[in-house]
Amino acid sequence: MEQVKRRDFIKKAGIAGGAALLAGCAQSQQNNAPAVQTGKHYEWKMVTTWPPHFPILGEAADNIAKWVEEMSGGQLKIQVYGGGELIPALEGFEAVSAGTAEMCHGAAYYWAGKAAATQFFASVPFGMNAQQMNAWIISGGGLALWEELYAPFDLVPMPAGNTGVQMGGWFNREINSMSDFQGLKMRMPGLGGKVVSKAGGSAVLSAGAEIFTNLERGVIDATEWIGPFHDHLMGFYKAAKYYYYPGWHEPGTVTELIVNKSAFEGLPKNLQAIVRAAAARANTLVLAEFESKNNAFLQTLINDHGVILKRFPDEVLNALQKYAGEVIDEVVASDAMSKKVYASFDAFRKNVNGWAGVSEKVYYSSLST
């Protein structure tokens, strides 16, 4: 019965999102299209790693398509396909590289099997938060490295969202010490998954649409996703008892728009600028949406659903941070591009943490509520 409700939620979200997108596009064509249009028109496809029209993340892909069409006066139209509609959810990197689709909205750590350094452009355990990641990518040299990494795959990356600090995950057992990670099967991508494996568990990578079923059936013992808003919608509280924080593994996860480089360079300059502007707008909106919704849904999980909120013990966090350092050392030692990217990441992290030590850290510690 619960699975039927979840399918109905995803179906209704898809129908509503599709209707809103069509209505928005129709309205924009009536109100914003120039009286006379000249030049070549383009029709592109965008695939995503999210279920169709999925709240915030899937909607970000829909919004990018809508904004591009509005700003271009209909010169560039993008059809969005949710995960599984055109290709499997976690094959967007290959699809855009091959030209099967011109765009993908997802997260860079899903492509670690293609290039290990991709992980550093999503999130690093015990690394930088959302605003620090944005600062590194936009103003600290990160974007140039990201473009260098993706260029051999004929891809152009752009930041197109951020989840902010995530939750630590849903567990069917209490985590009182590191021994509780022994044999633990946990859905966790990227570098965080490698940390879980080093701690004695095993990391499982699966698309968002598969997580609830895997948790409910015992295929996995624990999962992380994002935070209270999404976790409530996904219904994880029906399949796991304990909700842990903080999200040590993903303190500020970047979502990306990747574009086929040949197709992008084939666009007129004004359309290239429009695509970048739409991605930048999504980058701001996604973080704002998560930040505005998470606390209300955290209270709902606790007060209405009896979720047990627990903090990871300091002993566990300290051990996980040690393992995270070992994982990063192993990655950079085995891959030259990862070494280059992480050198930039780490230097920037140390720099911004120096400022945070006399600004945000002190400010938050002074707050009474």
C-alpha positions in Angstrom: 0.0 0.0 0.0 2.8 2.4 0.9 4.6 1.6 -2.4 1.4 2.4 -4.3 1.2 5.8 -2.5 4.8 6.6 -3.4 4.2 5.7 -7.0 1.1 7.9 -7.0 3.2 10.8 -5.5 5.8 10.5 -8.2 3.2 10.1 -10.9 1.2 13.1 -9.7 4.4 15.2 -9.4 5.2 14.2 -13.0 1.8 15.2 -14.3 1.6 18.4 -12.4 5.2 19.4 -13.3 4.6 18.6 -16.9 1.4 20.6 -17.0 3.1 23.5 -15.3 6.1 23.4 -17.7 3.8 23.4 -20.8 1.7 26.2 -19.4 4.7 28.2 -18.5 6.2 27.8 -21.9 2.9 28.7 -23.6 2.6 31.8 -21.5 6.2 32.8 -22.1 5.7 32.5 -25.8 2.7 34.7 -25.7 4.3 37.4 -23.4 8.0 37.3 -24.1 8.7 36.1 -27.6 9.9 38.8 -29.9 7.7 39.9 -32.7 10.2 38.9 -35.3 12.7 36.0 -34.8 15.7 35.4 -37.0 18.5 32.8 -37.1 18.6 29.1 -36.7 16.3 27.3 -34.1 17.6 24.4 -32.0 15.8 21.6 -30.3 17.8 19.8 -27.6 17.3 17.0 -25.1 18.2 17.0 -21.4 18.4 13.9 -19.3 18.6 13.9 -15.5 19.5 11.6 -12.7 16.3 12.5 -10.9 12.8 11.0 -11.3 10.7 13.1 -13.7 9.8 16.6 -12.3 11.2 15.5 -8.9 10.7 18.3 -6.4 13.5 20.9 -6.4 16.1 18.8 -8.3 13.9 17.6 -11.2 12.1 20.9 -11.1 15.5 22.7 -11.6 16.0 20.8 -14.8 12.5 21.8 -15.9 13.2 25.4 -15.0 16.4 25.6 -16.9 14.6 24.4 -20.0 11.8 26.9 -19.4 14.2 29.8 -18.7 16.3 29.1 -21.8 13.2 29.0 -24.0 12.0 32.3 -22.5 15.3 34.1 -22.7 15.9 32.9 -26.3 12.5 33.8 -27.5 12.0 30.1 -28.5 15.2 29.9 -30.4 16.5 27.1 -28.2 14.0 24.6 -26.9 14.9 21.8 -24.5 12.9 18.6 -23.8 13.6 17.3 -20.3 13.6 13.5 -19.6 13.7 12.3 -16.1 15.8 9.3 -15.0 14.7 6.2 -16.8 12.6 8.0 -19.4 15.1 8.1 -22.2 18.2 6.4 -20.6 18.9 4.8 -17.2 19.2 7.5 -14.5 23.0 7.1 -14.0 24.1 7.1 -17.6 23.8 10.8 -18.3 27.5 11.4 -18.6 27.9 8.9 -21.3 24.7 10.0 -23.1 25.8 13.6 -23.3 29.4 12.7 -24.2 28.1 10.6 -27.1 25.6 13.2 -28.2 22.5 11.1 -27.5 21.3 14.1 -25.4 22.8 17.6 -25.4 22.5 18.1 -21.6 22.3 16.3 -18.3 21.3 17.6 -14.8 22.8 15.5 -12.1 25.8 15.4 -9.7 29.4 14.9 -10.6 30.2 12.1 -8.1 28.0 9.7 -10.1 30.7 9.7 -12.8 33.6 8.6 -10.6 33.9 5.5 -12.8 34.7 7.7 -15.8 37.1 10.0 -14.1 38.0 9.9 -10.4 38.4 13.7 -10.0 34.7 14.3 -10.8 33.9 13.5 -7.2 35.7 16.7 -6.0 33.2 18.8 -7.9 30.2 17.3 -6.0 31.1 17.1 -2.4 34.1 16.1 -0.2 33.6 14.5 3.2 34.4 17.0 5.9 35.0 19.5 3.1 33.5 22.8 2.1 29.9 23.9 2.6 27.6 25.3 -0.2 28.8 28.9 -0.2 32.5 27.8 0.0 32.0 25.3 -2.9 30.4 28.1 -4.9 33.3 30.4 -4.1 35.9 27.9 -5.1 34.1 26.9 -8.4 33.1 30.4 -9.4 35.9 32.6 -8.0 38.7 30.3 -6.9 39.7 28.5 -10.1 37.6 25.4 -9.6 35.5 25.9 -12.8 38.6 26.0 -15.0 39.8 22.7 -13.6 36.3 21.2 -14.0 36.2 22.3 -17.6 39.7 20.8 -18.1 38.6 17.5 -16.6 35.4 17.2 -18.8 36.9 18.5 -22.1 38.3 15.1 -23.2 34.8 13.7 -22.9 33.4 16.6 -25.1 31.5 18.0 -22.2 31.1 21.4 -20.6 30.2 21.5 -16.8 28.3 24.3 -15.0 27.2 24.5 -11.4 23.4 24.3 -11.3 22.3 23.8 -7.7 23.5 22.9 -4.2 21.8 20.9 -1.5 23.5 22.6 1.4 24.6 20.5 4.4 22.9 17.2 4.2 21.7 14.8 6.9 23.8 11.9 8.0 21.3 9.3 6.9 18.6 6.7 7.8 19.7 3.7 9.8 18.0 0.5 11.0 20.5 0.2 13.8 22.0 2.7 16.2 25.5 4.0 15.5 27.1 4.1 18.9 30.7 3.3 17.9 32.7 2.4 14.8 31.9 -1.3 15.4 28.4 -0.6 14.3 29.6 0.1 10.7 30.9 -3.5 10.4 28.9 -5.2 7.7 26.6 -2.2 7.2 25.2 -2.0 3.7 24.6 1.7 3.0 23.5 3.6 -0.1 26.1 6.3 -0.4 27.9 7.6 -3.6 31.2 9.3 -4.1 34.1 9.7 -1.6 31.7 9.2 1.3 30.9 5.7 0.1 34.6 4.9 0.1 34.8 6.1 3.7 31.9 3.8 4.7 33.7 0.9 3.0 37.0 1.7 4.8 35.0 1.8 8.1 34.0 -1.8 7.6 30.7 -1.4 5.7 29.9 -1.6 2.0 28.7 1.3 -0.1 25.9 0.8 -2.6 25.2 3.2 -5.5 21.6 3.4 -6.6 19.4 6.0 -8.3 17.0 7.9 -6.1 13.9 6.1 -7.4 15.3 2.8 -6.2 16.3 3.7 -2.6 13.1 3.3 -0.7 12.4 -0.2 -2.1 16.0 -1.3 -1.3 15.8 0.0 2.2 12.4 -1.5 2.9 13.4 -5.0 1.5 16.7 -5.0 3.4 18.9 -4.8 0.3 20.6 -2.0 2.2 20.6 -1.3 6.0 21.0 2.4 5.7 20.8 5.2 3.2 21.6 8.9 2.9 19.7 11.1 0.4 19.6 14.8 1.1 17.7 16.3 4.0 14.3 16.5 5.7 12.3 17.9 2.8 13.2 15.3 0.3 13.5 12.5 2.9 10.0 13.1 4.0 8.7 13.0 0.4 10.6 9.8 -0.2 9.0 8.1 2.8 12.2 6.9 4.4 10.7 7.2 7.9 8.5 4.2 7.0 11.5 2.0 6.4 14.1 3.1 8.9 14.0 4.2 12.6 17.0 6.4 13.2 17.8 9.7 11.5 21.4 10.8 12.0 23.2 14.1 11.7 25.4 15.8 10.6 26.0 15.0 7.0 29.7 14.6 7.3 29.9 13.0 3.8 28.2 15.9 1.9 28.5 19.3 3.6 27.6 21.2 0.4 26.8 19.1 -2.6 26.9 20.7 -6.0 24.5 19.7 -8.7 25.6 20.2 -12.2 24.5 20.9 -15.7 26.7 19.2 -18.2 26.4 20.1 -21.9 27.8 18.4 -25.0 30.8 20.6 -25.8 30.5 20.4 -29.6 26.8 21.2 -29.5 27.4 24.1 -27.1 30.2 25.6 -29.2 27.8 25.3 -32.2 25.4 27.7 -30.6 25.5 31.4 -31.2 27.2 33.3 -28.4 24.0 34.8 -27.2 22.5 31.3 -26.7 25.6 30.1 -25.0 25.3 33.0 -22.5 21.6 32.2 -22.0 22.4 28.6 -21.1 25.0 29.7 -18.6 22.6 32.3 -17.1 19.9 29.6 -16.7 22.3 27.3 -14.9 23.4 30.1 -12.6 19.8 30.9 -11.8 19.2 27.3 -10.9 22.3 27.3 -8.8 20.8 30.0 -6.6 17.3 28.7 -6.5 18.0 25.1 -5.6 20.0 26.0 -2.5 17.3 28.5 -1.4 14.5 25.9 -1.8 16.3 23.4 0.4 17.2 25.9 3.0 13.7 27.3 3.2 12.0 23.9 3.6 14.2 21.6 5.6 13.5 22.6 9.2 9.7 22.5 8.8 9.9 19.0 7.4 12.4 18.0 10.1 9.8 18.9 12.7 7.2 17.0 10.8 9.3 13.9 10.8 10.0 14.1 14.5 6.5 15.3 15.8 4.2 13.6 13.3 6.1 10.4 12.4 8.0 9.7 15.6 11.4 9.7 13.9 14.3 9.4 16.3 16.8 12.1 15.6 20.4 11.3 16.7 23.8 12.9 16.5 26.7 10.8 15.5 29.0 10.4 18.5 32.2 12.4 18.4 34.2 9.2 18.5 32.5 8.1 15.2 32.9 11.5 13.5 36.6 11.6 14.4 37.2 8.2 13.0 35.2 8.9 9.9 37.2 12.1 9.3 40.5 10.1 9.7 39.2 7.5 7.1 38.1 10.4 4.8 41.7 11.7 4.8 43.0 8.2 3.9 40.5 7.9 1.1 41.4 11.2 -0.4 45.2 10.4 -0.1 44.6 7.2 -2.0 42.6 8.8 -4.8 45.1 11.6 -5.4 48.0 9.2 -5.2 46.5 7.1 -8.0 45.2 9.8 -10.4 47.1 12.8 -11.6 44.1 14.9 -12.3 42.6 14.2 -8.9 45.9 15.3 -7.4 45.8 18.6 -9.3 42.1 19.3 -8.5 42.4 18.4 -4.8 45.5 20.6 -4.4 43.3 23.6 -5.6 40.4 22.4 -3.5 42.4 22.0 -0.3 44.3 25.3 -0.6 41.0 27.1 -1.1 39.4 25.3 1.8 42.2 26.3 4.2 41.9 29.9 3.0 38.1 30.2 3.5 38.2 28.3 6.8 40.6 31.0 8.1 37.9 33.6 7.4 35.1 31.4 8.6 36.9 31.1 12.0 36.5 34.8 12.7 33.1 35.2 10.9 30.5 32.5 10.7 31.9 30.1 13.2 32.0 32.7 15.9 28.6 34.1 14.9 26.8 30.8 15.1 28.3 29.9 18.4 27.0 33.2 19.8 23.4 32.6 18.9 21.1 31.6 21.7 18.5 29.8 19.5 
